[in-house]
């Protein structure tokens, strides 16, 4: 790993300077410090509806799961409003294909009731995520004084560049950790699903833009061409842009 040289002028102009994420690829979140993150989506279980023996079994399984870990994990619970626009749109498509008048009227009433319920009540959903980290081994260690340590803490985190070979090796280590976490969750009756690249992008987009994400959906990651938007240096052409109105 090598420290990537940064340009202070360009860094201050980029909004992404405030983010701790440099890249999301192959279902892995790459942080600025060179560490990796994997995110697992877990299902909920009806713990209150279980018998006392079943509850004890789940608690012992959770205790054994935590004791088996040799690395830290982060459990995040996110509450968000359920988006039923896609479901309602699908119902409209089925309604247009319905030839029976009686069934069509029943579907119209059902769609109207669903839309009224969504408009009047905030239907919330809780999602449980388990964040699994992997920190690459430190090759060199420096002994710093207290003052220099405080100064380094106040400065922006330097961006660490991870080579492709190192990324593959670190990703393999992270995959083993995620498999261990998924196996431990399954012992408690929790279904675990590792998030892919597009799902991770949607998750962080909705997390950093909770109000905007409700009305503006993020496009497919394959359509994103510009990773960073920075302020220009005054070298733009004077004439009209191709295709722009004049």
C-alpha positions, 0 to 999 in steps of 0.5 A: 500500500502507498499513500496517494498524493493529494492536492489540497486545492482540489481536495477542498473543492470536492464534496466527497472529501467529507466521506470516508469511502473511496470506492465500492466494487465487487460487493466491497466498500473500500475506505480511505484508510485502505480497510474494507467493509462488507455488509450483511442484511439479516432477517428478523425473528419473532423472539417474543412468540418463542417458548422459553426453551427456544428463547434460551437456545437463541440467547446461547447461540448469540453468546456463542456467536459473539465468543467465536469472533476474533474481529469486531462487527457493527450491528446497525438497525435502520428504520425507513418508510416502505416504498410501495410505488413499485407494488402499486405500479405492478397492480396497475399493470395487472389491472390493465390485463384483467378482462373480468369486470367484477375482478377489475372493480375489486382490483380498483378498490384494492389499489385505492385502499393501498394508496390511501393507506400509504398517504395517510399512514407512515408505514415503517420498516426496520432493516438489520445490517451487520458490518464486517470490517477487514483492516490490512496489516500495518507494514511499518510503525511510527512512534509519534509524540503526543503533539504530533499525534493530535495534529495528525488527528485534526488533519484529513485522513490520508487516502491509501491506495490499494493495489489490485492484487492486495484487494483480491487478497483482502477481499478473500479474507473479508469473505471468510469473515462474512461467511463466519458471520453468516453461519453464526446468524443462521444458527439463531434462525436469522437469514443472512444475505451479503449485499452486492455493489448496487445494493451497497450504493443504494444503502449508502445513498439513502443513508447520506440522503434520507430526504432526497432518496425518498423521491429521487431514486438512484440510477444503476451504478453502471451508468455512473461515469464521473466518480468525482465532480470538482470545480474547473480551472477556468479552461472551459471553451467559450463557445456553446456546448454541442447540443446545448441551446443557443 
